[in-house]
Amino acid sequence: MRIRLLGGLELISPLGEPVRFATRKTALLFAALALAGQRGVRREALCEAFWPGRGEAQARNSLRQALVAIRRSFP
C-alpha cells in the first residue's frame, strides 16, 4: 500500500488501484490514523476531533461507522 498525504490524500492499494473513501471525513480519519502510525490515537481524541459537541455514545457510534466505511473502501 502506498499513502501520500502531502498535496492531498492519495492511497494506492497493494493491487495498484486507487482507494476512494465515501466521504471527506472518512478520508481525514484515515489520514489521522496513518499519521499516528504504531503509536495510535485514543478513541476519545478521535471523537473530540471529528465529532465535537456530540455525546460520548453518539460520537463513539459515529467513529465505529466511519471505521467500517474505511474498511469497505479497500478492494
GIHUMO-V921344 format. One record per residue. RES is the residue in one letter. SS is DSSP state (2 for helix, 1 for strand, 0 for the rest). PSI is psi in degrees with one decimal (999 if undefined). OMEGA is omega in degrees with one decimal (NA if undefined). Layout:
RES,SS,PSI,OMEGA ; RES,SS,PSI,OMEGA
This chain:
M,0,141.2,178.3 ; R,1,130.4,-179.0 ; I,1,130.0,174.6 ; R,1,125.9,-177.8 ; L,0,-23.0,180.0 ; L,0,133.4,-178.7 ; G,0,16.3,-178.6 ; G,0,150.1,-178.4 ; L,0,128.0,173.1 ; E,1,128.8,-178.7 ; L,1,126.2,179.0 ; I,1,126.4,-178.7 ; S,0,166.1,176.2 ; P,0,-21.7,178.7 ; L,0,0.1,179.5 ; G,0,10.2,-178.7 ; E,0,142.1,175.9 ; P,1,141.6,178.0 ; V,0,129.4,179.6 ; R,0,136.9,178.1 ; F,0,149.6,-176.1 ; A,0,-36.8,-178.2 ; T,0,163.1,176.6 ; R,2,-37.4,-178.6 ; K,2,-40.2,178.2 ; T,2,-35.0,176.7 ; A,2,-42.9,178.7 ; L,2,-37.9,176.9 ; L,2,-44.5,177.0 ; F,2,-44.1,179.9 ; A,2,-41.9,178.8 ; A,2,-42.2,179.0 ; L,2,-39.3,179.1 ; A,2,-41.6,179.2 ; L,2,-33.5,-179.9 ; A,2,-30.7,178.9 ; G,2,-143.2,-175.4 ; Q,2,-20.3,179.6 ; R,2,-20.9,175.4 ; G,0,-179.8,179.1 ; V,0,136.8,178.4 ; R,0,142.8,178.2 ; R,2,-43.1,-177.7 ; E,2,-40.2,179.9 ; A,2,-41.2,178.1 ; L,2,-43.9,179.6 ; C,2,-42.8,179.6 ; E,2,-37.4,-177.4 ; A,2,-39.4,-172.8 ; F,2,-24.2,-179.3 ; W,0,59.8,-178.8 ; P,0,146.0,176.7 ; G,0,-7.2,176.4 ; R,0,155.7,175.6 ; G,0,159.7,-177.1 ; E,2,-46.5,-178.3 ; A,2,-42.9,-179.4 ; Q,2,-41.2,179.2 ; A,2,-42.3,178.2 ; R,2,-38.5,177.6 ; N,2,-41.3,177.4 ; S,2,-40.2,177.3 ; L,2,-45.8,179.5 ; R,2,-45.0,179.2 ; Q,2,-39.4,179.1 ; A,2,-38.9,178.1 ; L,2,-38.1,175.6 ; V,2,-42.9,179.1 ; A,2,-38.6,177.3 ; I,2,-46.9,179.6 ; R,2,-38.3,-179.1 ; R,2,-15.7,179.9 ; S,2,-19.6,-177.4 ; F,0,137.8,-179.2 ; P,0,999,NA
